[in-house]
Amino acid sequence: MESAVQASNVFPYLRSCKKESEKAIDGQVQGEIPNWLKGSLIRVGSGLLEVGPDRYNHVFDGLALMHKFSFNDGHVTYQNRFLRSDAYKTNMKHNRIVVNEFATAGIPDPYPWAPELPRINYDYNGKKYKYFYAMARNATLERTHLIKVDVTDKTTVSWNESGVIPSEPVFISDPNAENKDEDSGVLIASLLYQDDESKVSMIVLDAKSMKEIGRTTFKTESSIPGDFHGVFIPKN
């Protein structure tokens, strides 16, 4: 049990959310969240690896948990909710893993999954672009970095923080930028903490410098699992 807890601290994809945060939670703001940033970042990933006495054997098998970070006038809120899929409803009804997934019956991979999820400024989708942004771990797997890669110059700039596991970064163009460069905008990503499973933050980085502009931090009543992919939905 102790080794499982330690693993979930380092690899948040192994965590399970035991209680949803359906009502929006206000967080503590550090620095400044741009007032022009309005909309919602929706992220989804495995949120529950244990149902009753049973446990899934792979992070891809877990029941899907949706995360919502809402931005409005320099304010950010957070909430989460399980996707009410057929598998979720059936398993909850029986308090067991009744619906099998692709790896549940197999032997779990003993090596943690270390994804690198590249994103670009999607104004350049289908065009030649200079930068992409991603998450990557160092060789010792001790830290997860957010990186900006210049594919022309073959250079990399990164952001990281001890004890913090960031999500895939999402680029958002700054509508007020004087120079409409490819990297004129911000990166937003959620942060999970190795020493506190019920703590989650939303960080905003300057996409040009990869320096932190601000963050909002939330405390929930249950563990916050890691997620895989997300999309930002602008507020009209």
C-alpha positions in Angstrom: 0.0 0.0 0.0 2.8 2.4 0.9 4.5 1.8 -2.5 1.2 2.5 -4.3 0.8 5.8 -2.4 4.4 6.8 -3.3 3.8 5.9 -7.0 0.6 8.0 -7.1 2.6 11.0 -5.7 5.1 10.8 -8.5 2.7 9.7 -11.3 -0.7 11.4 -10.7 -2.3 9.2 -13.4 -2.4 6.4 -10.8 -4.6 8.5 -8.4 -8.3 8.0 -7.9 -10.8 10.7 -7.2 -13.2 9.5 -4.6 -15.5 12.6 -4.4 -16.4 14.9 -7.3 -16.0 18.7 -7.1 -19.2 19.5 -9.0 -19.5 23.0 -7.6 -17.0 25.6 -8.9 -14.2 26.2 -6.4 -12.5 29.5 -6.1 -8.7 29.4 -5.9 -5.9 31.6 -4.5 -4.4 33.8 -7.2 -0.6 34.5 -7.4 0.6 37.0 -9.8 -1.9 38.1 -12.4 -4.3 36.2 -14.7 -4.8 38.2 -17.9 -8.3 39.9 -17.9 -8.6 39.1 -21.7 -8.4 35.4 -21.0 -12.1 34.3 -21.0 -13.5 30.8 -21.5 -13.1 27.3 -20.1 -10.3 24.7 -20.4 -11.8 21.2 -20.4 -9.5 18.3 -19.6 -10.3 14.6 -19.4 -8.4 11.6 -18.2 -8.6 8.5 -16.1 -10.1 9.5 -12.8 -10.9 6.3 -10.9 -8.8 3.2 -10.9 -10.5 1.5 -8.0 -14.2 0.3 -7.9 -15.2 -1.6 -4.8 -12.6 -4.3 -4.2 -11.3 -4.2 -7.8 -8.6 -2.2 -9.4 -7.8 -1.5 -13.1 -4.5 -2.7 -14.4 -3.8 0.3 -16.7 -4.3 4.0 -16.5 -6.2 4.0 -19.8 -8.8 1.7 -18.3 -9.9 4.0 -15.5 -13.3 5.7 -15.5 -13.1 9.1 -17.2 -13.0 12.3 -15.1 -13.6 15.7 -16.7 -11.9 18.8 -15.3 -13.1 22.3 -16.0 -11.0 25.5 -15.4 -13.1 28.6 -16.1 -11.4 32.0 -16.8 -13.2 35.3 -16.5 -11.9 38.8 -15.7 -8.7 37.6 -14.1 -10.5 35.0 -12.0 -10.3 31.2 -12.3 -12.5 28.5 -10.9 -12.2 24.7 -10.9 -14.6 21.8 -10.9 -14.7 18.1 -11.9 -17.2 15.4 -12.7 -17.1 11.8 -13.8 -18.4 11.1 -17.3 -21.6 9.2 -16.9 -20.7 6.5 -19.4 -22.3 3.1 -19.6 -19.2 1.6 -18.0 -19.4 4.1 -15.2 -23.1 3.5 -14.5 -22.7 -0.3 -14.6 -19.7 -0.5 -12.4 -21.2 2.0 -9.9 -24.4 -0.1 -9.8 -22.5 -3.3 -8.9 -19.6 -1.6 -7.0 -17.3 -3.8 -9.0 -15.4 -3.6 -12.3 -18.0 -5.3 -14.4 -17.2 -3.8 -17.8 -13.8 -5.0 -18.9 -11.3 -2.7 -20.6 -8.4 -3.5 -22.9 -5.7 -4.1 -20.2 -7.7 -5.0 -17.1 -7.3 -8.8 -17.6 -3.6 -8.5 -18.4 -0.5 -7.9 -16.4 0.1 -4.2 -15.8 3.1 -2.6 -17.3 5.8 -2.2 -14.6 7.1 0.9 -16.2 5.3 4.2 -15.7 3.9 5.9 -18.8 5.9 9.1 -19.6 4.0 11.0 -22.3 5.2 13.9 -24.3 2.2 15.7 -25.7 3.1 18.3 -28.4 0.8 21.3 -29.1 1.2 24.3 -31.4 -0.4 27.7 -32.1 -3.3 26.3 -34.0 -3.5 29.5 -36.1 -0.6 27.7 -37.9 -2.4 24.4 -38.3 -1.6 23.1 -41.8 1.1 25.7 -42.2 4.8 25.9 -41.5 5.3 26.6 -37.8 8.4 27.5 -35.8 7.4 26.4 -32.3 5.8 23.5 -30.5 5.0 23.1 -26.8 4.9 19.9 -24.8 5.4 18.2 -21.5 8.6 16.0 -21.0 10.4 14.3 -18.2 14.1 14.3 -17.6 16.2 11.2 -17.8 15.8 10.3 -14.1 12.0 10.9 -14.2 12.4 13.2 -11.2 10.7 16.2 -12.8 8.2 16.9 -15.5 9.0 20.0 -17.6 6.9 22.2 -19.9 9.0 22.8 -22.9 9.0 25.2 -25.9 10.9 23.8 -28.9 12.2 26.0 -31.7 12.1 23.5 -34.7 14.1 26.0 -36.8 17.0 26.7 -34.4 16.8 23.3 -32.6 16.7 25.0 -29.2 14.5 24.4 -26.2 13.3 26.5 -23.3 11.6 24.9 -20.3 9.7 25.5 -17.1 9.6 23.2 -14.1 9.0 23.2 -10.4 10.1 20.8 -7.8 7.3 18.5 -6.5 4.9 19.6 -9.3 3.5 17.6 -12.2 2.1 19.8 -15.0 -0.4 18.7 -17.6 0.0 19.1 -21.4 0.3 22.9 -22.2 -2.3 24.6 -24.3 -1.4 27.7 -26.3 -3.8 30.7 -26.5 -3.1 33.7 -28.7 -3.1 37.2 -27.1 -5.7 39.2 -28.9 -4.1 42.5 -27.6 -0.5 41.7 -28.7 1.1 44.5 -30.6 3.2 42.1 -32.7 1.2 39.1 -33.9 4.1 36.7 -33.6 3.6 32.9 -33.6 4.4 32.8 -29.9 2.5 36.0 -28.9 0.2 34.5 -26.2 0.2 32.3 -23.1 0.4 28.7 -22.2 -2.0 27.3 -19.7 -1.6 24.0 -17.9 -2.9 22.4 -14.7 -0.5 21.5 -11.9 -0.7 18.5 -9.5 1.4 18.2 -6.4 3.4 15.2 -5.2 2.9 16.1 -1.5 -0.8 16.9 -1.6 -3.2 14.9 -3.8 -6.1 17.2 -3.1 -4.3 20.3 -4.4 -4.5 21.5 -8.0 -3.4 24.7 -9.7 -3.9 26.4 -13.1 -0.7 28.2 -14.3 -0.3 30.8 -17.0 3.1 31.1 -18.7 4.3 33.8 -21.1 4.7 31.7 -24.3 7.6 33.8 -25.5 9.8 33.5 -22.4 8.2 30.5 -20.6 8.1 32.6 -17.5 5.2 32.3 -15.0 2.7 35.1 -15.2 0.3 33.8 -12.6 -1.5 30.9 -11.1 -4.6 30.0 -9.2 -4.5 27.2 -6.6 -7.4 25.1 -5.4 -8.0 22.6 -2.5 -10.6 19.9 -3.0 -12.2 17.3 -0.8 -10.6 14.3 -2.6 -7.6 13.3 -4.7 -7.2 14.9 -8.1 -5.9 12.4 -10.7 -3.8 13.3 -13.7 -5.4 13.7 -17.1 -4.3 13.4 -20.7 -5.8 15.9 -23.2 -7.7 19.2 -23.1 -9.2 21.9 -25.2 -9.7 25.6 -24.5 -13.2 26.9 -25.4 -13.2 30.7 -25.8 -16.0 32.8 -24.3 -17.9 34.7 -27.0 
